Amino acid sequence: MKISTTRINTDNTSEEKSLNQLLEEEKLKEMIGENDLFFLKFVLIDQGFNLRNKIAHSLMHPSEYNKTNANLLILALFRLLKYELKIN
């Protein structure tokens, strides 16, 4: 099952989907399941801790670089490692 990482805009230009948009894909829910998808959303995007955005754009206070957030990111990585990546 393939999930497109780009989208076509109304003016026929294309752009990469955001992580929020990718995690909303129904196909992804079918592939990884509701529980893992909920956890990834909770940790990574603005429906939860939003760690992806905060870390990528240096928006975290130094005190937020802590064991709790590190553990959440490690758990997210472990959850993703359960799945086999197929490249065609």
C-alpha distances in whole Angstrom, upper triangle without the diagonal:
4,7,10,13,16,17,20,23,26,28,25,25,21,21,19,17,19,18,19,17,14,15,15,12,11,8,9,11,9,8,11,14,17,19,17,16,20,21,20,21,24,25,23,23,26,26,27,29,27,28,25,27,30,30,29,31,34,35,36,39,40,41,37,36,37,35,34,31,31,30,27,26,26,24,22,21,21,19,16,18,16,13,12,11,9,11,11
4,6,9,12,14,17,20,23,24,22,21,18,17,15,14,17,16,17,15,12,14,14,11,11,8,9,12,11,10,13,15,18,20,18,17,20,21,19,20,23,24,22,22,25,24,26,28,25,26,23,25,28,28,26,29,32,33,34,37,38,39,35,35,36,35,33,31,30,30,27,25,26,25,21,21,22,19,16,18,18,14,13,11,9,10,10
4,6,9,11,14,17,20,22,19,19,15,14,12,11,13,12,14,11,8,10,11,8,9,7,7,11,11,10,12,15,17,19,17,15,18,19,17,17,21,21,19,19,21,21,23,25,22,23,20,22,25,25,23,26,29,29,31,34,36,36,33,32,33,33,31,28,28,28,25,23,24,23,20,20,21,19,16,18,18,15,15,12,12,12,12
4,6,7,11,14,17,19,16,15,12,11,9,8,11,12,14,11,8,12,12,9,12,10,11,14,15,14,16,18,20,22,20,17,20,22,19,18,22,22,20,19,21,22,24,25,23,23,20,21,25,25,23,25,28,29,30,34,36,37,33,33,34,34,32,29,29,30,27,24,26,25,22,21,23,21,18,20,21,18,17,15,14,13,13
4,7,10,13,17,18,16,14,10,9,6,5,8,9,11,9,7,11,12,10,13,12,12,15,16,15,17,19,20,22,19,17,20,20,17,17,21,20,17,16,19,20,22,23,20,20,17,18,22,22,19,21,24,25,27,31,32,34,30,29,31,31,30,27,27,27,25,22,24,24,20,20,22,20,17,20,21,18,18,15,15,14,15
4,7,10,13,14,12,10,7,5,4,5,9,11,13,10,9,13,14,12,15,15,15,18,19,19,20,22,23,25,23,20,22,23,20,19,23,23,19,18,20,22,24,25,22,22,19,19,23,23,20,22,25,26,28,32,34,35,32,31,34,34,33,29,29,30,28,25,27,27,23,23,26,24,21,23,25,22,22,18,18,17,17
4,6,10,11,9,8,6,6,6,6,10,13,13,10,10,14,13,12,15,15,16,18,20,20,21,23,23,26,24,21,23,25,22,20,24,24,21,19,20,22,24,26,22,24,21,20,24,25,22,23,27,27,30,33,35,37,33,33,36,36,34,31,32,33,29,27,30,29,25,26,28,26,23,26,27,24,24,21,21,20,20
4,7,8,6,6,4,7,9,10,13,16,16,13,14,18,16,15,18,18,19,22,23,23,25,27,27,29,28,24,26,28,25,24,27,28,24,22,23,24,27,29,26,27,24,23,27,28,25,26,29,30,32,36,38,40,36,37,39,40,38,34,35,36,33,31,33,33,29,29,32,30,27,30,31,28,28,25,24,23,22
4,5,5,5,6,8,10,11,14,17,17,14,16,19,17,17,20,20,21,24,25,26,27,28,28,31,29,26,27,29,26,24,27,28,25,22,23,24,27,29,25,27,24,23,27,28,25,25,29,29,32,35,38,39,36,37,39,40,38,35,36,37,34,32,35,34,31,31,34,32,29,32,33,31,31,28,27,26,26
4,5,7,9,11,14,14,17,20,20,17,19,22,20,19,22,23,24,26,28,28,30,31,31,33,32,29,30,32,29,27,30,31,28,25,25,26,30,31,28,30,28,26,30,31,28,28,32,32,35,38,41,42,39,40,42,43,41,38,39,40,37,35,38,38,34,35,37,35,33,36,37,34,34,31,31,29,29
4,6,9,11,15,16,18,22,22,19,21,24,23,22,25,25,27,29,30,31,33,34,34,36,35,31,33,34,32,29,32,33,30,27,27,29,32,33,30,32,29,27,31,32,29,29,32,32,35,39,41,43,40,41,43,45,43,40,41,42,39,37,39,40,36,36,39,37,35,37,38,36,36,33,32,30,29
4,7,10,13,15,18,21,21,18,20,23,22,21,23,24,25,27,29,29,31,32,32,35,33,30,32,34,31,29,32,33,29,27,28,29,32,33,30,32,29,27,31,32,29,29,33,33,36,40,42,44,41,41,43,44,43,39,40,41,38,36,38,38,35,35,38,36,33,35,36,33,33,30,29,27,26
4,7,11,13,15,19,20,17,18,22,21,20,23,23,24,27,28,28,30,32,32,34,32,29,31,32,29,27,31,31,27,25,26,28,30,31,28,29,26,25,28,29,26,26,29,30,33,37,39,41,38,38,40,42,40,37,37,39,36,33,36,36,32,32,35,34,31,33,35,32,32,28,28,25,25
4,7,9,13,16,17,14,15,19,18,17,20,20,21,24,25,25,26,28,29,31,29,26,28,29,26,24,28,28,24,22,23,25,28,29,25,26,23,22,26,26,23,23,27,28,31,34,36,38,35,35,38,39,37,34,34,35,33,30,32,33,29,29,32,30,27,30,31,28,28,25,24,22,22
4,6,9,13,14,12,13,16,16,16,19,19,19,22,24,23,24,26,27,28,26,23,25,26,23,21,25,24,21,19,20,22,25,25,22,23,19,18,22,22,19,20,24,24,27,31,33,35,31,31,34,35,34,30,30,32,29,27,29,30,26,26,29,27,24,27,29,26,26,23,23,21,21
4,6,9,11,10,10,13,14,14,17,17,16,19,21,20,21,23,24,25,23,20,22,23,19,18,22,21,17,16,18,20,22,22,19,20,16,16,19,20,17,18,22,22,25,28,30,32,29,28,31,32,30,27,27,28,26,23,25,26,22,22,25,24,21,23,25,23,23,20,20,18,19
4,7,8,6,6,10,10,10,14,14,14,16,19,18,19,20,20,22,20,17,19,20,16,15,18,18,15,13,15,17,19,20,16,18,15,14,18,19,16,17,21,21,24,27,29,31,27,27,29,30,28,25,25,27,24,21,24,24,20,20,23,22,19,22,23,21,22,19,20,19,20
4,5,5,6,9,10,11,15,16,14,16,19,19,18,20,19,21,18,15,17,17,14,12,15,15,12,10,11,14,16,16,13,14,11,11,14,15,13,14,18,18,20,24,26,27,24,24,26,27,25,21,22,24,21,18,21,21,18,18,22,20,18,21,23,21,22,20,21,20,22
4,5,5,6,9,10,14,14,12,14,17,16,15,17,16,17,15,12,13,14,10,9,12,12,8,7,10,12,13,14,11,12,9,10,13,14,12,14,17,17,19,22,24,25,21,21,23,24,22,19,19,20,17,15,18,18,14,15,18,16,14,18,19,18,19,17,19,19,22
4,6,5,6,9,12,14,12,13,17,17,16,16,15,16,15,11,12,13,10,8,11,12,9,6,8,9,11,13,10,12,10,10,14,15,14,16,18,18,19,23,25,25,22,22,24,25,22,19,21,21,18,16,19,19,15,17,20,18,16,20,21,20,22,20,22,22,24
4,5,5,7,10,12,11,12,15,16,16,16,16,18,16,12,14,15,13,11,14,15,12,10,11,12,15,16,14,16,14,14,17,19,17,18,22,21,23,26,28,29,26,26,28,28,26,23,24,24,21,20,22,21,18,19,22,19,17,21,22,20,21,20,21,21,22
4,5,5,9,10,8,10,13,12,13,14,14,16,14,11,13,14,11,10,14,15,12,11,13,13,16,17,15,16,13,14,18,19,17,19,22,22,23,27,29,29,26,26,27,27,25,22,23,23,20,18,20,19,16,16,19,16,14,18,18,16,18,16,17,17,19
4,6,8,9,7,8,11,11,10,11,11,12,11,7,9,11,8,7,11,12,10,9,11,11,13,15,13,14,13,14,17,18,17,20,22,22,22,26,28,28,24,24,25,25,23,20,21,21,17,16,18,17,13,15,17,14,13,16,17,15,17,16,18,19,21
4,6,9,8,8,11,12,12,12,11,13,13,9,10,13,11,9,12,14,13,11,12,11,14,17,15,17,16,17,20,21,20,22,25,24,25,28,30,30,27,27,28,28,25,23,24,24,20,19,22,20,17,19,20,17,16,20,20,18,20,19,20,21,23
4,5,5,7,9,10,11,12,12,15,14,10,12,15,13,12,16,17,15,14,16,15,17,20,18,20,18,19,22,23,22,24,27,27,28,31,33,33,30,30,31,30,28,25,26,26,22,21,23,21,18,19,21,18,16,19,19,17,18,17,18,19,20
4,5,5,6,9,10,10,10,14,13,10,13,16,14,14,17,19,18,17,18,17,19,22,21,23,21,22,26,27,26,28,30,30,31,34,36,36,32,32,33,32,30,27,28,27,24,23,25,23,19,21,22,18,17,20,19,17,18,18,18,20,21
4,5,5,6,9,10,11,14,13,11,14,17,15,15,19,20,19,18,20,19,21,24,22,23,22,23,27,27,26,28,31,31,32,35,37,37,33,33,33,33,30,28,28,27,24,23,24,22,19,20,21,17,15,18,17,14,15,15,15,16,17
4,5,5,6,8,9,12,10,8,11,13,12,12,15,17,15,15,18,17,18,20,19,20,18,20,24,24,23,26,28,28,28,32,33,33,29,29,30,29,26,24,25,24,20,19,20,18,15,16,17,14,12,15,14,12,13,13,14,16,17
4,5,6,5,6,9,9,6,9,12,11,11,14,16,16,16,18,16,18,20,19,21,20,22,24,25,25,27,29,29,29,32,34,33,30,30,30,29,26,24,25,23,20,20,21,18,15,17,17,14,13,16,15,13,15,15,17,19,21
4,6,6,8,11,11,10,13,15,14,15,18,20,19,19,22,20,21,24,23,24,23,25,28,28,28,30,33,32,33,36,37,37,33,33,33,31,29,27,27,26,23,22,23,20,18,19,19,15,14,17,15,13,14,15,16,18,19
4,6,9,11,10,9,13,14,13,15,18,19,18,19,22,20,21,23,22,23,21,24,27,27,26,29,31,31,31,35,36,35,32,31,31,30,28,26,26,24,21,20,21,18,16,16,16,13,11,13,11,9,11,11,12,15,17
4,7,8,6,7,10,11,10,12,15,16,16,17,20,18,19,20,20,20,19,22,25,24,24,27,29,29,29,32,33,32,29,28,28,26,24,22,22,21,18,17,17,15,12,13,13,9,9,11,9,8,10,12,14,17,19
4,6,6,6,9,10,11,12,14,16,16,17,20,18,18,20,20,21,21,23,26,26,26,29,31,30,30,33,34,33,29,29,28,27,24,23,23,21,18,19,19,16,14,15,15,11,11,14,12,11,14,15,17,20,22
4,6,5,6,9,10,10,12,14,15,16,18,15,15,18,19,20,20,22,24,25,26,28,30,29,28,31,32,31,28,28,27,26,23,22,23,21,18,18,19,16,14,16,16,12,13,16,14,14,17,19,21,23,25
4,5,5,6,9,10,11,12,14,15,17,15,14,16,17,18,19,22,23,24,25,27,28,27,26,29,30,29,25,25,25,23,20,19,20,18,15,16,16,13,12,14,14,10,12,15,13,14,17,19,22,24,27
4,5,5,6,9,10,11,12,14,16,14,14,15,16,16,16,19,21,21,22,25,26,25,25,27,28,27,24,23,23,21,18,17,18,16,13,13,13,10,8,11,10,7,8,11,10,11,15,16,19,21,24
4,5,5,6,9,10,10,11,14,12,12,14,14,15,15,17,19,20,21,23,25,24,24,27,28,27,23,24,23,22,20,18,19,17,14,14,15,13,10,12,13,9,10,13,13,12,16,16,19,21,23
4,6,5,6,9,10,10,12,10,10,12,13,14,15,17,19,20,21,23,24,23,22,25,27,26,22,22,22,21,18,17,18,17,13,14,16,13,11,14,15,11,13,16,15,16,19,20,22,25,27
4,5,5,6,8,10,12,10,9,10,12,12,13,16,17,18,19,21,22,21,20,23,24,23,19,19,19,18,15,13,15,13,9,10,12,9,7,11,12,9,11,14,14,15,18,19,22,25,27
4,5,5,6,8,11,10,9,10,10,10,10,13,15,15,16,19,20,19,19,22,23,22,18,18,18,18,15,13,14,13,9,9,11,9,6,9,11,8,9,13,13,14,17,17,20,22,25
4,6,5,5,8,6,7,9,8,10,10,12,14,15,16,18,19,18,18,21,23,22,19,19,20,19,16,14,16,15,12,12,14,13,10,13,15,12,12,16,17,17,20,20,22,24,26
4,6,6,8,6,4,6,7,9,11,12,13,15,16,18,19,17,17,19,21,20,16,17,17,17,14,12,14,13,10,11,14,12,10,13,15,13,14,18,18,19,22,22,25,27,30
4,6,9,8,6,5,6,6,8,10,11,12,14,16,16,15,14,17,18,17,13,14,14,14,11,9,11,10,7,7,10,9,7,11,13,12,13,16,17,18,21,21,24,26,29
4,7,8,7,6,5,5,5,7,9,10,11,13,14,14,13,17,18,18,14,15,16,16,14,10,12,13,9,8,12,11,8,11,14,13,12,16,18,18,20,20,23,24,27
4,6,6,7,4,7,6,7,9,11,12,13,15,14,14,17,19,20,16,17,18,19,16,13,15,16,13,12,15,15,12,14,17,16,15,19,20,20,23,22,24,25,28
4,5,7,5,8,9,8,10,13,13,14,15,13,14,17,20,19,16,18,19,20,18,15,17,18,15,15,18,18,15,18,21,19,19,23,24,24,26,25,28,29,31
4,7,7,11,12,12,13,16,17,17,19,16,17,19,22,21,18,19,20,21,18,16,18,18,15,15,19,18,15,18,20,18,19,22,23,23,26,26,28,29,32
4,6,8,11,11,12,14,16,17,17,15,14,17,19,18,15,16,17,17,14,12,15,15,12,13,16,15,13,17,19,17,18,21,22,23,26,26,29,30,33
4,5,9,9,9,11,13,14,14,12,11,13,15,14,11,13,13,14,11,9,12,13,10,11,14,14,12,15,18,17,18,21,22,23,26,26,29,30,33
4,6,6,6,9,10,11,12,10,10,13,16,16,12,13,15,16,14,11,13,14,11,11,15,15,13,15,18,17,17,20,22,23,25,24,27,28,31
4,5,5,6,8,10,10,9,9,12,13,14,10,10,12,13,11,8,10,12,9,8,12,13,11,13,16,16,16,19,21,22,24,23,26,27,30
4,6,5,6,8,10,10,10,14,15,16,13,13,15,16,15,11,12,14,11,9,13,14,11,12,16,16,15,18,20,20,22,21,24,24,27
4,6,5,6,8,8,9,13,15,16,13,14,16,18,17,13,14,17,14,13,16,17,15,16,20,19,18,21,24,24,25,24,27,27,29
4,6,6,6,5,5,9,11,13,10,10,13,16,15,11,13,16,14,12,16,18,16,17,20,21,20,23,25,26,28,26,29,29,32
4,6,5,6,6,10,11,13,10,9,12,14,14,10,11,14,13,11,14,16,15,15,19,19,19,21,24,24,26,25,28,28,31
4,6,8,9,13,14,16,14,13,16,18,18,14,14,17,16,13,16,18,16,16,20,20,19,21,24,24,26,24,26,26,29
4,6,8,12,13,16,14,14,17,20,19,16,17,20,18,16,19,21,19,20,23,24,23,25,28,28,29,27,30,29,32
4,6,8,10,13,11,11,14,17,18,14,15,19,18,16,19,21,20,20,24,25,24,26,29,29,31,29,32,32,35
4,7,9,12,10,11,14,17,17,14,16,19,17,16,20,21,20,21,25,25,24,27,30,30,32,31,33,33,36
4,6,8,6,7,11,14,14,11,13,16,15,14,18,19,19,20,23,24,24,26,29,30,32,31,34,34,37
4,5,5,7,10,14,14,12,14,17,17,17,20,22,21,23,25,26,27,29,31,33,35,34,37,38,41
4,5,6,8,12,13,12,13,16,17,16,19,21,21,22,25,26,27,28,31,33,35,34,37,38,41
4,5,7,10,11,10,12,15,15,16,18,20,21,22,24,26,27,28,31,32,35,35,38,39,42
4,5,9,9,7,9,12,12,13,15,17,17,19,21,22,23,25,27,29,32,31,35,36,39
4,7,8,7,7,11,11,11,13,16,16,17,19,21,22,23,26,28,30,29,33,34,37
4,6,6,6,9,10,11,12,14,16,17,18,20,22,23,25,27,30,30,34,35,38
4,6,5,6,8,10,10,12,14,15,16,18,20,21,23,25,28,28,32,34,37
4,5,5,6,9,10,11,12,14,15,16,19,20,22,24,27,28,31,33,37
4,5,5,6,9,10,11,12,14,15,17,18,21,23,25,26,29,30,34
4,5,5,6,9,10,11,12,14,15,17,19,21,24,24,28,29,32
4,5,5,6,9,10,10,12,14,15,17,20,22,23,27,29,32
4,5,5,6,9,10,10,12,14,16,18,21,22,25,27,31
4,5,5,6,9,10,11,12,15,17,19,19,23,24,28
4,5,5,6,9,10,10,13,15,18,18,22,24,28
4,5,5,6,9,10,11,14,17,18,22,24,27
4,5,5,6,9,10,12,15,16,19,21,25
4,5,5,6,9,11,13,13,17,19,23
4,5,5,7,10,12,14,18,20,23
4,5,6,8,11,13,17,19,23
4,5,6,9,10,13,16,19
4,5,7,9,13,15,19
4,7,10,13,16,19
4,6,9,13,16
4,6,10,13
4,6,10
4,6
4
